[in-house]
Amino acid sequence: MRSLKINSVREINDLIDLEDIKTHRRKLLLVLGLGGIAFEAFYLAVLSAGTSPMTEQLGLSANEVGLVSSYGYVATLIAALTCGFLADRLGRVKLMVLAKIVAVVALIIMATAPNFWILVLGRCLAGAAYGIDLGVAMAYLAEFLPKLRRHLLNFWQAQWYISSSFALLVVLGLYNLDVGLDIWRWSLAAAAVFAVIVTVGQMLFMPESPRWLAEKNDLVRLKKSLNKVYEIERSFRHRGFLPSTPIARIQPSGRICSTRPTGAGHSSRTASPQCRLCSTTPSPTTYPSSR
């Protein structure tokens, strides 16, 4: 395990961009990070397959069936517009987990809906959960993956079709069990189980975004997050906080001691001969004070 010293938020960003993921967590992060999109694919597939029995059982008109879908997508759009603000306040993983919990509640409401308006309520909640998850999941993975691996974000397309195909197999299995018109309810219950599994996986195995933790100066969780994925132990020069850019210090002599990043996890320091705040070898290069 390597140990590198971090001096600023900018160095965290540089390090993640250039560092490759050395553990097997890359695949796990992708699968769990895109779990919300996979859930949406599963959920929409079972909902589409169950539209006919749902319409017959609840006595829905053609317009009401169309409104169930329309209200859901409106909720998705509104939630997607707010997910960035919420993710900056709450964190990426916490918001994704919250979205899955909302999705589980929504599916329970839909699966037990006795009429059109309760069905719409559940559909709107499920749509909002998807809108939040879609925006946050992509941002989370982009913040975690180095430039070398960001092409893996395209995996969401494969995950979408895999989940849709699996959902149709589940519906086919329920049909063979002869559950009658309740097949759409059992299908939505299966989607709720899917969401619970993704939620537990994200809670247990997904570390918070290191870029977000660096911005929030949560150094304890930042070290754990980077160590889990990159297997590098970090030490921070500035205890208790991480500046957005390297700090320059003005010495009593009027000269400046600065720390400037030169690459991922590395820095070059330029200090005046009177500098006692840095542990580096003094350099003859100095900078005039602004005073």
Backbone hydrogen bonds in HBPLUS format (Angstrom, degrees):
<---DONOR---> <-ACCEPTOR-->    atom                        ^
c    i                          cat <-CA-CA->   ^        H-A-AA   ^      H-
h    n   atom  resd res      DA  || num        DHA   H-A  angle D-A-AA Bond
n    s   type  num  typ     dist DA aas  dist angle  dist       angle   num
A0233-GLU N   A0002-ARG O   2.83 MM 231  6.08 148.9  1.92 177.4 171.0     1
A0004-LEU N   A0233-GLU O   3.20 MM 229  6.72 146.4  2.32 154.1 164.0     2
A0235-SER N   A0004-LEU O   2.99 MM 231  6.21 152.3  2.07 156.2 157.0     3
A0006-ILE N   A0235-SER O   2.73 MM 229  6.07 161.0  1.77 163.9 170.5     4
A0237-ARG N   A0006-ILE O   3.11 MM 231  6.30 160.7  2.15 153.1 158.1     5
A0011-GLU N   A0008-SER O   3.20 MM   3  5.33 127.9  2.48  96.6 108.9     6
A0012-ILE N   A0008-SER O   3.34 MM   4  6.76 143.5  2.48 138.8 148.2     7
A0009-VAL N   A0243-PRO O   2.76 MM 234  6.08 157.3  1.81 154.0 161.2     8
A0012-ILE N   A0009-VAL O   3.04 MM   3  5.08 122.4  2.39  95.8 110.7     9
A0013-ASN N   A0009-VAL O   3.09 MM   4  6.50 157.9  2.14 153.5 158.4    10
A0014-ASP N   A0010-ARG O   2.98 MM   4  6.25 159.4  2.02 147.1 152.8    11
A0015-LEU N   A0011-GLU O   2.90 MM   4  5.97 157.2  1.95 143.0 149.3    12
A0016-ILE N   A0012-ILE O   3.04 MM   4  6.27 165.5  2.06 155.3 157.8    13
A0017-ASP N   A0013-ASN O   3.08 MM   4  6.21 157.1  2.13 146.8 153.3    14
A0018-LEU N   A0014-ASP O   3.18 MM   4  6.34 144.9  2.31 144.0 152.1    15
A0019-GLU N   A0015-LEU O   2.74 MM   4  5.65 144.2  1.87 152.6 162.7    16
A0147-LYS N   A0017-ASP O   3.15 MM 130  5.28 158.8  2.20 123.9 128.8    17
A0029-LEU N   A0025-ARG O   2.70 MM   4  5.79 161.8  1.74 155.2 159.2    18
A0030-LEU N   A0026-ARG O   3.07 MM   4  6.28 154.8  2.14 143.5 150.2    19
A0031-VAL N   A0027-LYS O   2.98 MM   4  6.20 169.9  1.99 153.1 155.3    20
A0032-LEU N   A0028-LEU O   2.94 MM   4  6.02 171.0  1.95 152.8 155.9    21
A0033-GLY N   A0029-LEU O   2.72 MM   4  5.48 150.9  1.80 138.1 148.2    22
A0034-LEU N   A0030-LEU O   2.96 MM   4  5.92 154.7  2.03 143.5 149.3    23
A0035-GLY N   A0032-LEU O   2.99 MM   3  4.66 156.9  2.05  98.6 104.1    24
A0037-ILE N   A0034-LEU O   3.11 MM   3  5.35 122.0  2.46 102.2 115.9    25
A0038-ALA N   A0034-LEU O   3.02 MM   4  6.36 158.3  2.07 153.0 159.8    26
A0039-PHE N   A0035-GLY O   2.83 MM   4  6.03 151.1  1.91 144.2 152.4    27
A0040-GLU N   A0036-GLY O   3.00 MM   4  6.23 155.4  2.06 141.6 147.8    28
A0041-ALA N   A0037-ILE O   3.01 MM   4  6.30 155.5  2.07 147.6 153.8    29
A0042-PHE N   A0038-ALA O   2.98 MM   4  6.25 159.2  2.03 148.2 153.8    30
A0043-TYR N   A0039-PHE O   2.77 MM   4  5.96 165.2  1.79 156.5 160.9    31
A0044-LEU N   A0040-GLU O   2.87 MM   4  5.98 167.8  1.89 152.0 154.8    32
A0045-ALA N   A0041-ALA O   3.06 MM   4  6.10 151.7  2.14 140.8 148.7    33
A0046-VAL N   A0042-PHE O   3.06 MM   4  6.34 163.7  2.09 153.3 156.7    34
A0047-LEU N   A0043-TYR O   2.96 MM   4  6.08 151.5  2.04 145.1 153.9    35
A0048-SER N   A0044-LEU O   2.90 MM   4  5.98 156.9  1.95 142.7 148.7    36
A0049-ALA N   A0045-ALA O   2.99 MM   4  6.19 160.3  2.03 145.4 151.1    37
A0050-GLY N   A0046-VAL O   3.01 MM   4  6.07 136.0  2.20 135.4 146.2    38
A0051-THR N   A0048-SER O   3.30 MM   3  5.25 168.5  2.32 104.6 107.5    39
A0054-MET N   A0050-GLY O   2.98 MM   4  5.97 154.4  2.04 151.0 159.2    40
A0055-THR N   A0051-THR O   2.86 MM   4  5.97 158.6  1.91 150.8 156.1    41
A0056-GLU N   A0052-SER O   3.10 MM   4  6.33 159.2  2.14 150.0 155.4    42
A0057-GLN N   A0053-PRO O   2.89 MM   4  5.97 162.6  1.92 148.2 153.0    43
A0058-LEU N   A0054-MET O   3.01 MM   4  6.03 168.0  2.02 152.2 155.3    44
A0059-GLY N   A0055-THR O   2.94 MM   4  5.54 119.0  2.32 131.9 144.7    45
A0060-LEU N   A0055-THR O   3.05 MM   5  4.88 146.9  2.16 131.5 139.9    46
A0065-VAL N   A0061-SER O   3.08 MM   4  6.36 153.9  2.15 149.8 156.5    47
A0066-GLY N   A0062-ALA O   3.12 MM   4  6.38 158.2  2.17 145.2 150.8    48
A0067-LEU N   A0063-ASN O   2.91 MM   4  6.18 148.8  2.01 145.6 154.9    49
A0068-VAL N   A0064-GLU O   3.03 MM   4  6.24 147.2  2.14 145.3 152.4    50
A0070-SER N   A0066-GLY O   3.00 MM   4  6.22 162.2  2.03 148.0 153.7    51
A0071-TYR N   A0067-LEU O   2.89 MM   4  5.88 176.0  1.90 153.8 154.6    52
A0073-TYR N   A0069-SER O   3.18 MM   4  6.52 154.0  2.26 151.4 157.3    53
A0074-VAL N   A0070-SER O   3.02 MM   4  6.31 150.7  2.11 151.4 160.1    54
A0075-ALA N   A0071-TYR O   3.05 MM   4  6.27 158.6  2.10 147.3 152.4    55
A0076-THR N   A0072-GLY O   3.01 MM   4  6.30 146.3  2.13 139.4 149.2    56
A0077-LEU N   A0073-TYR O   3.01 MM   4  6.24 157.4  2.06 145.2 149.6    57
A0078-ILE N   A0074-VAL O   3.07 MM   4  6.35 165.3  2.09 153.3 156.5    58
A0079-ALA N   A0075-ALA O   2.98 MM   4  6.08 164.9  2.01 149.2 153.8    59
A0080-ALA N   A0076-THR O   2.93 MM   4  6.04 154.0  2.00 147.1 154.5    60
A0081-LEU N   A0077-LEU O   3.21 MM   4  6.44 141.3  2.37 142.9 151.9    61
A0082-THR N   A0079-ALA O   3.11 MM   3  5.31 142.8  2.25 102.4 112.9    62
A0083-CYS N   A0079-ALA O   3.05 MM   4  6.08 124.0  2.38 147.5 162.3    63
A0086-LEU N   A0082-THR O   3.19 MM   4  6.46 167.2  2.21 156.9 160.5    64
A0087-ALA N   A0083-CYS O   2.84 MM   4  5.92 155.1  1.90 147.4 154.5    65
A0088-ASP N   A0084-GLY O   3.10 MM   4  6.29 151.1  2.19 145.1 151.8    66
A0089-ARG N   A0085-PHE O   3.30 MM   4  6.55 137.7  2.49 138.3 148.9    67
A0089-ARG N   A0086-LEU O   3.15 MM   3  5.16 129.3  2.42  94.4 107.8    68
A0090-LEU N   A0086-LEU O   2.83 MM   4  5.93 172.3  1.84 162.0 163.9    69
A0091-GLY N   A0087-ALA O   2.93 MM   4  4.89 145.1  2.05 122.9 132.8    70
A0095-LEU N   A0091-GLY O   3.34 MM   4  6.26 153.6  2.42 134.3 140.9    71
A0096-MET N   A0092-ARG O   3.04 MM   4  6.31 155.6  2.10 150.8 157.9    72
A0097-VAL N   A0093-VAL O   2.93 MM   4  6.16 162.5  1.96 157.4 161.5    73
A0098-LEU N   A0094-LYS O   2.97 MM   4  6.13 154.8  2.03 140.8 148.4    74
A0099-ALA N   A0095-LEU O   2.90 MM   4  6.11 150.3  1.99 143.3 151.2    75
A0100-LYS N   A0096-MET O   3.10 MM   4  6.43 149.4  2.20 143.3 150.7    76
A0101-ILE N   A0097-VAL O   3.03 MM   4  6.36 153.7  2.10 149.3 156.6    77
A0102-VAL N   A0098-LEU O   3.02 MM   4  6.31 159.2  2.06 150.3 155.4    78
A0103-ALA N   A0099-ALA O   2.94 MM   4  6.19 148.8  2.03 140.8 150.1    79
A0104-VAL N   A0100-LYS O   2.90 MM   4  6.21 153.0  1.97 149.9 156.1    80
A0105-VAL N   A0101-ILE O   3.09 MM   4  6.40 163.9  2.11 151.1 154.7    81
A0106-ALA N   A0102-VAL O   2.88 MM   4  6.10 156.4  1.93 147.6 154.8    82
A0107-LEU N   A0103-ALA O   2.92 MM   4  6.16 156.4  1.98 150.8 156.1    83
A0108-ILE N   A0104-VAL O   3.04 MM   4  6.30 152.9  2.12 148.3 155.6    84
A0109-ILE N   A0105-VAL O   3.02 MM   4  6.29 156.9  2.07 148.8 155.1    85
A0110-MET N   A0106-ALA O   2.93 MM   4  6.22 159.5  1.97 149.0 154.7    86
A0111-ALA N   A0107-LEU O   2.82 MM   4  5.90 163.4  1.84 147.6 152.7    87
A0112-THR N   A0108-ILE O   3.17 MM   4  6.24 135.6  2.38 138.7 148.2    88
A0113-ALA N   A0110-MET O   3.16 MM   3  4.95 165.7  2.19 102.8 106.9    89
A0119-LEU N   A0115-ASN O   3.21 MM   4  6.39 152.3  2.30 144.9 153.1    90
A0120-VAL N   A0116-PHE O   2.94 MM   4  6.26 149.4  2.03 148.8 157.7    91
A0121-LEU N   A0117-TRP O   3.00 MM   4  6.24 154.1  2.07 142.5 149.1    92
A0122-GLY N   A0118-ILE O   3.10 MM   4  6.40 164.6  2.12 150.1 152.7    93
A0123-ARG N   A0119-LEU O   2.96 MM   4  6.18 156.9  2.01 146.5 153.7    94
A0124-CYS N   A0120-VAL O   2.87 MM   4  6.09 154.6  1.94 152.5 158.3    95
A0125-LEU N   A0121-LEU O   3.12 MM   4  6.40 160.1  2.16 150.4 155.3    96
A0126-ALA N   A0122-GLY O   2.97 MM   4  6.18 159.9  2.01 150.5 156.2    97
A0127-GLY N   A0123-ARG O   2.92 MM   4  6.07 154.1  1.99 143.9 151.3    98
A0128-ALA N   A0124-CYS O   2.93 MM   4  6.14 155.0  1.99 147.2 153.6    99
A0129-ALA N   A0125-LEU O   3.00 MM   4  6.23 156.8  2.06 146.6 152.7   100
A0130-TYR N   A0126-ALA O   3.09 MM   4  6.36 153.8  2.16 145.2 151.6   101
A0131-GLY N   A0127-GLY O   2.98 MM   4  6.24 157.4  2.04 148.2 154.3   102
A0132-ILE N   A0128-ALA O   3.07 MM   4  6.31 158.0  2.12 152.1 156.5   103
A0133-ASP N   A0129-ALA O   3.02 MM   4  6.14 165.3  2.04 146.7 151.4   104
A0134-LEU N   A0130-TYR O   2.90 MM   4  5.94 164.7  1.93 155.6 158.5   105
A0136-VAL N   A0132-ILE O   3.13 MM   4  6.22 168.5  2.15 155.9 159.5   106
A0137-ALA N   A0133-ASP O   2.86 MM   4  5.67 162.8  1.89 148.5 154.0   107
A0138-MET N   A0134-LEU O   3.47 MM   4  6.48 167.3  2.49 141.6 144.5   108
A0139-ALA N   A0135-GLY O   3.34 MM   4  6.46 158.5  2.39 139.7 145.8   109
A0140-TYR N   A0136-VAL O   2.82 MM   4  5.99 160.4  1.86 155.1 160.9   110
A0141-LEU N   A0137-ALA O   3.02 MM   4  6.23 169.1  2.04 153.5 155.4   111
A0142-ALA N   A0138-MET O   2.99 MM   4  6.08 157.5  2.04 144.8 151.7   112
A0143-GLU N   A0139-ALA O   2.95 MM   4  6.10 146.5  2.07 145.4 154.0   113
A0144-PHE N   A0140-TYR O   3.08 MM   4  6.31 136.5  2.28 141.6 153.3   114
A0144-PHE N   A0141-LEU O   3.21 MM   3  5.07 128.4  2.49  91.7 105.1   115
A0145-LEU N   A0141-LEU O   2.86 MM   4  5.86 165.0  1.88 156.0 159.4   116
A0149-ARG N   A0146-PRO O   2.91 MM   3  5.47 150.0  2.00 116.7 125.1   117
A0152-LEU N   A0149-ARG O   3.00 MM   3  5.83 165.1  2.02 123.6 128.4   118
A0153-LEU N   A0150-ARG O   3.13 MM   3  5.74 169.7  2.14 115.7 119.0   119
A0154-ASN N   A0151-HIS O   3.19 MM   3  6.05 165.2  2.22 119.8 123.2   120
A0155-PHE N   A0152-LEU O   2.91 MM   3  5.47 162.0  1.94 116.7 121.6   121
A0156-TRP N   A0153-LEU O   3.34 MM   3  6.32 174.8  2.35 123.7 124.0   122
A0157-GLN N   A0154-ASN O   3.22 MM   3  6.10 156.8  2.27 122.7 125.7   123
A0159-GLN N   A0155-PHE O   2.97 MM   4  6.24 163.8  1.99 157.5 162.7   124
A0160-TRP N   A0156-TRP O   2.91 MM   4  6.02 145.2  2.03 140.0 148.7   125
A0161-TYR N   A0157-GLN O   3.26 MM   4  6.59 162.8  2.30 150.0 152.0   126
A0162-ILE N   A0158-ALA O   2.96 MM   4  6.15 156.9  2.01 152.4 159.5   127
A0163-SER N   A0159-GLN O   3.03 MM   4  6.08 162.2  2.06 143.9 148.5   128
A0164-SER N   A0160-TRP O   2.99 MM   4  6.22 155.0  2.06 146.1 153.5   129
A0165-SER N   A0161-TYR O   3.02 MM   4  6.10 161.1  2.06 144.0 148.6   130
A0166-PHE N   A0162-ILE O   3.00 MM   4  6.20 157.5  2.05 146.4 152.9   131
A0167-ALA N   A0163-SER O   2.90 MM   4  6.09 151.0  1.99 145.1 153.0   132
A0168-LEU N   A0164-SER O   3.12 MM   4  6.42 154.2  2.19 147.0 152.7   133
A0169-LEU N   A0165-SER O   3.15 MM   4  6.47 147.1  2.26 143.1 151.9   134
A0170-VAL N   A0166-PHE O   3.03 MM   4  6.38 148.2  2.13 145.2 153.9   135
A0171-VAL N   A0167-ALA O   2.96 MM   4  6.31 158.0  2.01 151.1 156.8   136
A0172-LEU N   A0168-LEU O   2.92 MM   4  6.12 154.8  1.99 142.3 149.5   137
A0173-GLY N   A0169-LEU O   2.94 MM   4  6.19 151.8  2.02 143.7 151.1   138
A0174-LEU N   A0170-VAL O   2.97 MM   4  6.31 154.2  2.04 149.8 156.5   139
A0175-TYR N   A0171-VAL O   2.89 MM   4  6.15 148.9  1.99 146.9 156.0   140
A0176-ASN N   A0172-LEU O   3.09 MM   4  6.39 151.3  2.17 144.7 151.4   141
A0177-LEU N   A0174-LEU O   3.08 MM   3  4.99 135.4  2.28  92.6 105.5   142
A0178-ASP N   A0175-TYR O   3.03 MM   3  5.29 158.4  2.08 106.4 113.1   143
A0183-ILE N   A0180-GLY O   3.24 MM   3  5.94 150.3  2.33 121.0 122.5   144
A0185-ARG N   A0182-ASP O   3.00 MM   3  5.22 126.5  2.29 102.9 117.0   145
A0186-TRP N   A0182-ASP O   3.06 MM   4  6.42 162.7  2.10 160.9 165.1   146
A0187-SER N   A0183-ILE O   2.94 MM   4  6.06 147.5  2.05 140.8 150.2   147
A0188-LEU N   A0184-TRP O   3.12 MM   4  6.25 154.2  2.19 137.2 142.9   148
A0189-ALA N   A0185-ARG O   2.96 MM   4  6.25 148.0  2.06 144.0 153.7   149
A0190-ALA N   A0186-TRP O   2.97 MM   4  6.25 147.6  2.08 142.2 150.2   150
A0191-ALA N   A0187-SER O   3.06 MM   4  6.42 147.0  2.17 141.0 150.1   151
A0192-ALA N   A0188-LEU O   2.96 MM   4  6.29 144.7  2.09 142.6 152.1   152
A0193-VAL N   A0189-ALA O   3.07 MM   4  6.44 150.6  2.16 145.3 152.5   153
A0194-PHE N   A0190-ALA O   3.03 MM   4  6.34 154.2  2.10 144.7 151.9   154
A0195-ALA N   A0191-ALA O   2.97 MM   4  6.29 155.3  2.03 147.1 153.0   155
A0196-VAL N   A0192-ALA O   2.98 MM   4  6.28 151.4  2.06 147.2 154.9   156
A0197-ILE N   A0193-VAL O   3.05 MM   4  6.33 159.8  2.09 152.8 157.3   157
A0198-VAL N   A0194-PHE O   3.11 MM   4  6.42 161.1  2.14 152.2 156.9   158
A0199-THR N   A0195-ALA O   2.91 MM   4  6.08 155.4  1.97 146.3 153.6   159
A0200-VAL N   A0196-VAL O   2.98 MM   4  6.23 166.1  2.00 156.6 158.5   160
A0201-GLY N   A0197-ILE O   3.04 MM   4  6.21 161.7  2.07 147.6 153.1   161
A0202-GLN N   A0198-VAL O   2.93 MM   4  6.14 158.1  1.98 150.6 156.0   162
A0203-MET N   A0199-THR O   2.99 MM   4  6.19 156.6  2.05 149.8 156.4   163
A0204-LEU N   A0200-VAL O   3.04 MM   4  6.18 152.0  2.12 149.2 155.9   164
A0205-PHE N   A0201-GLY O   2.93 MM   4  5.78 160.6  1.97 150.8 155.8   165
A0206-MET N   A0202-GLN O   3.32 MM   4  5.05 147.1  2.44 124.7 126.9   166
A0213-LEU N   A0209-SER O   3.06 MM   4  6.33 162.6  2.09 153.2 158.3   167
A0214-ALA N   A0210-PRO O   2.90 MM   4  6.00 149.7  1.99 142.0 149.9   168
A0215-GLU N   A0211-ARG O   3.05 MM   4  6.31 155.2  2.12 144.0 150.2   169
A0216-LYS N   A0212-TRP O   3.01 MM   4  6.27 142.6  2.16 143.3 153.9   170
A0218-ASP N   A0213-LEU O   2.99 MM   5  5.23 162.9  2.02 153.0 153.9   171
A0217-ASN N   A0214-ALA O   3.12 MM   3  4.91 156.6  2.17  98.2 105.3   172
A0222-LEU N   A0218-ASP O   2.97 MM   4  6.04 145.3  2.09 145.7 156.7   173
A0223-LYS N   A0219-LEU O   3.04 MM   4  6.15 158.6  2.09 145.5 148.2   174
A0224-LYS N   A0220-VAL O   3.33 MM   4  6.63 160.8  2.37 144.5 149.5   175
A0225-SER N   A0221-ARG O   2.87 MM   4  6.00 157.4  1.92 147.6 154.0   176
A0226-LEU N   A0222-LEU O   3.04 MM   4  6.24 168.1  2.05 154.4 156.3   177
A0227-ASN N   A0223-LYS O   2.98 MM   4  6.02 155.1  2.05 144.6 152.2   178
A0228-LYS N   A0224-LYS O   3.02 MM   4  6.11 153.6  2.09 147.2 152.9   179
A0230-TYR N   A0226-LEU O   2.76 MM   4  5.52 156.9  1.81 150.8 158.6   180
A0231-GLU N   A0227-ASN O   3.05 MM   4  4.37 136.9  2.24 110.7 118.1   181
A0249-ARG N   A0257-CYS O   2.69 MM   8  5.04 172.7  1.70 151.8 151.8   182
A0257-CYS N   A0249-ARG O   2.68 MM   8  5.04 159.2  1.72 152.0 158.4   183
A0251-GLN N   A0255-ARG O   2.66 MM   4  5.34 174.4  1.66 175.4 173.4   184
A0254-GLY N   A0251-GLN O   2.80 MM   3  5.35 162.7  1.83 120.1 126.2   185
A0258-SER N   A0270-THR O   3.18 MM  12  5.75 158.2  2.23 164.0 164.1   186
A0270-THR N   A0258-SER O   3.26 MM  12  5.75 166.2  2.28 156.2 160.4   187
A0260-ARG N   A0268-SER O   3.19 MM   8  5.70 168.2  2.20 163.4 162.8   188
A0268-SER N   A0260-ARG O   3.01 MM   8  5.70 166.0  2.03 171.8 167.3   189
A0266-HIS N   A0263-GLY O   3.36 MM   3  5.33 176.5  2.37 112.5 113.3   190
A0283-SER N   A0271-ALA O   3.34 MM  12  5.51 154.6  2.41 129.6 137.0   191
A0275-CYS N   A0272-SER O   3.00 MM   3  5.28 167.0  2.02 117.5 120.9   192
